[in-house]
Amino acid sequence: MRPLTSLRIAGKRHAVMWDVKPASENEYGEYCPVTLQIRVCSGLAPDEERETLLHEVLHAVAAQTDTDMPEAKHGRFSVGLFEALKNNPKLVSYLFEDGEDGTIVD
């Protein structure tokens, strides 16, 4: 299920485009800071697709906050963050609790 067609990142709306044809054999996704588009290539396994989306979101965050890092480090960071979030759902819930009553923010 791909419910995302856009994301708000650093106060700006970014379009999410799915099943984009890759420009090269080793490309899984792309972030365009000019058009504010995140593109995820077709033919990826579900977790690969999710990690690619997170990878491109991190590019968007880096671009919007002027904190970009080299692609090799960015790639390793996004894989590690994806695994940490995927394997720790209680962490994700905790991060978005709203106040002391434990209510999750929508």
C-alpha positions, 0 to 999 in steps of 0.5 A: 500500500502506497498512501503517500502522494506528498510529504511535508518536509521542513515546512515545504510540501514535497510530491512523492512519485512512485514507479518511476523508471530508473535512470540507471541500473543502480538507481532506486530513487531520486530527490529533486530540490528544485521541483521538491519531488521524491521519486521512487523507482519501480521493481523494488522489493517492499522493504527496498522501496520503503528504505528508498523512500526514507533515503530520499526523505533524508536527502530532502531534509538535508537539502532543506536544512543545508546539512547534506553529506556525501552519498556513501555516508547518506546511504549507510545512514538511511539503511541504519535508520530504516532498520532501527525504525522497522525493528523498534515499533515501540520507538516510533510510537514513543516518538509520536506520543502526545503528552503524558497520557500516551495518546499517539498524534495523527 
